[in-house]
Amino acid sequence: MRSIITLSLVLGLLMCFSVSAQSIERQVIGSAGAVFNAGGYEMSFTVGETKVSSYNAGGHWLTEGFQQGEFTVNTGISENVVYEELGVTVYPNPFTEHFTLELTDENIKDFDVAVYDMIGQLINVDKMNRGNKVEVHLKSASTGIYFVRISKDNTKGRTIKLNKVLY
């Protein structure tokens, strides 16, 4: 029994002098990913990871859980679309439940507004004869791309591409 205690003390003392700090390198288990370094910049990505949460304080980000990056949606579409030849502004784009058509030229009246889906089906028809602004409500329509045809007396017209999103 005395030899077991002595052996334990000796091993304990040896371990105290040979303990080194631990470090954990950043790692992730994912279906795909890579890290690239060039010119002092680092880009890393993974595929198939779930976001847990993020915190921002003064431009510094703390990400909790899996690897995440800053996410910006670029629809390629301007948010306020101005059609000077018709004197019309359309906003917001993308929209969630409705969008607004606003006449910028008060002398122009009686526009027809027709909304079509991607396969050309007519979704909504409205007339802009109630002032210079009209809201077109598409709450029940599914998300996707819609085309808004603005015309006057079926002669002068313009088709505008709008994007309906969930958020």
N, C-alpha and C positions, 0 to 999 in steps of 0.2 A: 504494500500500500504506500509505503514511504517512497518507493522508486517512482510510482505513478505521479505523486505530487511533485517530486523533484523534476521529473520529465516535463510535466505541465508548466512549471515555473520557467524552466530553461527555454522551452518553445515559446512561451509568452514573451520573455525578454528578447528573444531573437526576432520575433515578429514585430515588436515595438520599434526596433531599429531598422527594419527593412520595409516598413510600410511607406508606400508612396501615394500621392494624391491620385484620385480617379478622375478621368475625364470622359465625357460622352460626346462624341462627334455627332453633328447633325446627320440624321439618317431617317429614311422613310421606307416603308414597304408599300409599293404601288405596282400597278400593271406596266407602267413605262415611265421614263423620265431621264433627265440628263442635267449636267451642270456645265456651263461654258464660261470661260474667263478670257477677257480681251480688253486691253487698254485701261486697266484699273476698274473695270466693271464686271460684275458677275450676274449671270442670268441662270436661273435654275427652274425646272418645271417637273411636275409629275402629272400623271393621268390617272383618274379614277379615285381621287382623294375626296373626302368629305370635309367641309368647313365646320369648325366647332364654334369659334368666336374670334373677334378682333377688337382691339382697343387702340384708339388714336389719341395721343397727347402731344401737342406742339409739333406735329409733323413726323413724330416717331411712332412706328407701328409695333404692337406686340400681338403676335398671332398665337392663338392657343389651339393646340391639337395638331392637325396636319399642316403640311406646307400649303401656303396660300399666297397669292399675289394680289396686287391691286387690280380690280376688275372694272373696266369701263366698257359700256355698251356703245358701240358706234353703229348707228343705223345707216349712215351714209346719206341721211336726209336732213335738210335744214329744219330747225324747229319752227321758225316762222317763214312761211313761203309767201313771197310777194310777187304777184303777177301784174306788172304795171300796165300791160296792154289791156287788161280787163279792169284794173283798179281794184284788185282783190288781194287780201291777206288771209292766209289759212294758218291756224294754230290751235293747239300744240301738235307737233308731229315728232314722235309717235304719240298717240292718244290712248286713253283707257276706256272711257265710256262715251265721250262726245268730243267733237271738235267745233271750232268756231270759224265761220267765214265772215270777213268784214270788208265792206266796200270802202275803198279809200277815196273814191271819187263820188261825191254826193249827187252829182248830176246823172249818174248811171243808175237806172232802176230796172226792176223786173228781170232778174236773172233766174234761170232754171238751174237747180242743183240736183244732179242724179248721182247716186252712189252705186258702184258695181263691185262685185267680188272678183276674185282671180279668174273665174271661168266665164265672166261676162254676165252673170245674173244680176238683174236690177234689185238692189237691196232697199233703197230709199229714194224718194223724190220729194223735193221741196221747192218753193218759190221764194226768192228774195225780194219781196215787195212790201215787207213790214219794217222798213227802216234800213239802216246800213249794216246791220249785224244779224246773223242767224246762227243758232246752235243746232248742229245735226247730231241727234242722239242715236248711238248704235250699241247700247248696253247689251242687248240680247244677241248681237252678232258675235261670231267667234273671232278669236285673235287671228291676225294675218294681214295681208296687204289688200288695200281697197283703192279703187280709182274713183275720183270725184270729178264728174264732168260738169263744168260751169259753162253755160251757154246763154246767149241772148237771141231769142227768136230763131233758134236752131241754125244760126248762121255763124256768128262770131263765138268761138268757144275755146276752152282749154281743158285738158285732162291733168289732174294732179294726183300723184301717188302718195297715199298716206298709209301709215303702219299702225295697226291696233295691237296693243300689248296688254299683258295681264296685270302688271304692277300698276 
